[in-house]
Amino acid sequence: METSLRRCGRSHCPPGAVPPECLLRQTRLQAVRATLLIPLVARAHGARCYPWLDCLDADAAHLLSCLQSDAETLLQDRLVVLNVLWRTHVLKAWGREFFARHPHAAGVNLGCGLSNHFQWFDNGHNRWLDADLPEVLALREQLLPGQGEHRHNAGIDLSGDGWWDALELDRWAAGAPLWLLCEGVLMYLPPERVRALLREFAQRAPPDSVLVLDAMSHRAIGQSRWSASVGPTGAEFRWGLQHGGELLQAHPRLRQAGMRSVSECYGAAGAAFEALCLPWTGAPLYAMHALRV
Ligand SMILES: C[S@@+](CC[C@H](N)C(=O)[O-])C[C@H]1O[C@@H](n2cnc3c(N)ncnc32)[C@H](O)[C@@H]1O
């Protein structure tokens, strides 16, 4: 999928990000990088399909307007739009709970794409780090430039070890717990990389730190072609849960701090269907998990 970025010059663009008149910068995002458009479209316009799940993202629609990209096609993947809006509600609730307990703690969004989740957690005392692959970061810096240490952008490749040190997360934590988010990312990594990432979090994070992530059932592995939004990007699902306890097995320091399945959006019928399928799926088809050390 090819995306062209247009600096649109609207007056309320982030300071320093946008020159006064339209300036086009061509960028090419391939495969998994291009998937960042999917949640962006959902947060920008998904409330048209699911008004009760409107996440009230103050930036997504404008960011999308800077990208010459077909939002309508992505919006037609209703299942994914629902998943993104629902997970945004879950992570907002979990994040607010965390920052209420730790108002001076820092938040880190691993594989942030073009999201600006700090809009929901900024309490004037905390700080936020958005990290993604260098190509995405170049795009992000134009649209959502960092604001010093208050909201900072960093390039990182999570497919290798050492991301904790590369992002200088000991310095960001300064001994206090961290709140880390990794949404819409891990399913694109090989299983051994996901386990390594969980281990690195477990080994390095200060006590009471939380990692929030989303996970699909392992039955989704290799099936991205059936997804109207992910399929055309060429990205493939490579990791999914075999069973409910798998995340905790990555390291003895990990504890479950929360788990919610998207089946809750479908009421009692959703819960019954999920229970019926569980022997085959091994884990919920799509769920949010919070891990604490
Ligand atoms: C589906 S998008 C999700 C973006 C964002 N989390 C959101 O919900 O809007 C997947 C993101 O993961 C990032 N990503 C994929 N592989 C990565 C890696 N190895 N290291 C860092 N980021 C990665 C992509 O660049 C992309 O921005």
The ligand as an SDF file (V2000), in Angstrom:
LIG
                    3D

 27 29  0  0  0  0  0  0  0  0999 V2000
   -1.5820   -1.6640   12.9230 C   0  0  0  0  0  0  0  0  0  0  0  0
   -0.3600   -0.4410   13.1360 S   0  0  0  0  0  0  0  0  0  0  0  0
   -0.7710    0.0870   14.7910 C   0  0  0  0  0  0  0  0  0  0  0  0
   -0.3280    1.4650   15.0470 C   0  0  0  0  0  0  0  0  0  0  0  0
   -0.7700    2.0360   16.3980 C   0  0  0  0  0  0  0  0  0  0  0  0
   -0.3940    1.1800   17.4770 N   0  0  0  0  0  0  0  0  0  0  0  0
   -2.2580    2.2870   16.3980 C   0  0  0  0  0  0  0  0  0  0  0  0
   -2.9950    1.5310   17.0180 O   0  0  0  0  0  0  0  0  0  0  0  0
   -2.6760    3.2450   15.7570 O   0  0  0  0  0  0  0  0  0  0  0  0
    1.1200   -1.3920   13.4080 C   0  0  0  0  0  0  0  0  0  0  0  0
    2.3050   -0.5290   13.7500 C   0  0  0  0  0  0  0  0  0  0  0  0
    3.3500   -1.3670   14.2250 O   0  0  0  0  0  0  0  0  0  0  0  0
    4.5540   -0.8560   13.7550 C   0  0  0  0  0  0  0  0  0  0  0  0
    5.5570   -1.9230   13.7430 N   0  0  0  0  0  0  0  0  0  0  0  0
    5.4940   -3.0770   13.0610 C   0  0  0  0  0  0  0  0  0  0  0  0
    6.6140   -3.7960   13.2280 N   0  0  0  0  0  0  0  0  0  0  0  0
    7.3960   -3.0680   14.0640 C   0  0  0  0  0  0  0  0  0  0  0  0
    8.6900   -3.2650   14.6050 C   0  0  0  0  0  0  0  0  0  0  0  0
    9.4080   -4.3570   14.3180 N   0  0  0  0  0  0  0  0  0  0  0  0
    9.1980   -2.3230   15.4170 N   0  0  0  0  0  0  0  0  0  0  0  0
    8.4820   -1.2030   15.7030 C   0  0  0  0  0  0  0  0  0  0  0  0
    7.2520   -0.9640   15.2110 N   0  0  0  0  0  0  0  0  0  0  0  0
    6.7220   -1.8700   14.3900 C   0  0  0  0  0  0  0  0  0  0  0  0
    4.2120   -0.3780   12.3580 C   0  0  0  0  0  0  0  0  0  0  0  0
    5.1800    0.4980   11.8250 O   0  0  0  0  0  0  0  0  0  0  0  0
    2.8550    0.2570   12.5840 C   0  0  0  0  0  0  0  0  0  0  0  0
    2.9580    1.6080   12.9070 O   0  0  0  0  0  0  0  0  0  0  0  0
  1  2  1  0
  2  3  1  0
  2 10  1  0
  3  4  1  0
  4  5  1  0
  5  6  1  0
  5  7  1  0
  7  8  2  0
  7  9  1  0
 10 11  1  0
 11 12  1  0
 11 26  1  0
 12 13  1  0
 13 14  1  0
 13 24  1  0
 14 15  1  0
 14 23  1  0
 15 16  2  0
 16 17  1  0
 17 18  1  0
 17 23  2  0
 18 19  1  0
 18 20  2  0
 20 21  1  0
 21 22  2  0
 22 23  1  0
 24 25  1  0
 24 26  1  0
 26 27  1  0
M  CHG  2   2   1   9  -1
M  END
$$$$
